[in-house]
Amino acid sequence: MSYIDWFVEKMKCVFHIEVPHDEVSYEAYEFYHDEIDILLVPAAHLEKLPNPLLLEALMYVDEEGYEWIAGVVIDEETRKMLYEVWIKDGEQIACKLYV
């Protein structure tokens, strides 16, 4: 499953919002720990993640104008999800560490 599929499914199941696949933006970033904002990854979680880390960001703006962002840190070799964060209009609403 692609991360866009994952994002669309999670938005539907968790937040009860239908998201068209073609309205999801996707970008990938490589960050060193000292470049990460604590909004994305709190310090306690950051210390358990690789340095540098690969963050894949998925974005969607809903009909009410709210910007939804899911950030996923993945292991570059295995493609396993290590961490996920959800941000709605600039505020973290959920995060989960998988390592």
C-alpha positions, 0 to 999 in steps of 0.5 A: 500500500502506498503512503497516499492510500494509507493517508486516505484510509486513515483520514476516513477511518480515524477522522471520518473525512473522505479524501480524494487521492488526487487531492493529496500532496506528497513530499519527502525530506531528509532532516538531521535531528537538530533541524527538526521542529518539536511540533513534528517530533518531540525530543523523547521520540527523536532520540529513538529515530535515525539521524538523519531521518527520512520524513515523508509528508502527506498534505490535504486541505479539506472543504472547510480550509483546514490543512491536514498533514501526516508526517511519517518517518521511515527506515530507508532500507526496509521502508518500515514506518518508525513514527507518525505524526498528525498535524491539523492547522499547525497543531499536533493532534496525534503521534505514534512511535513504532520503535 
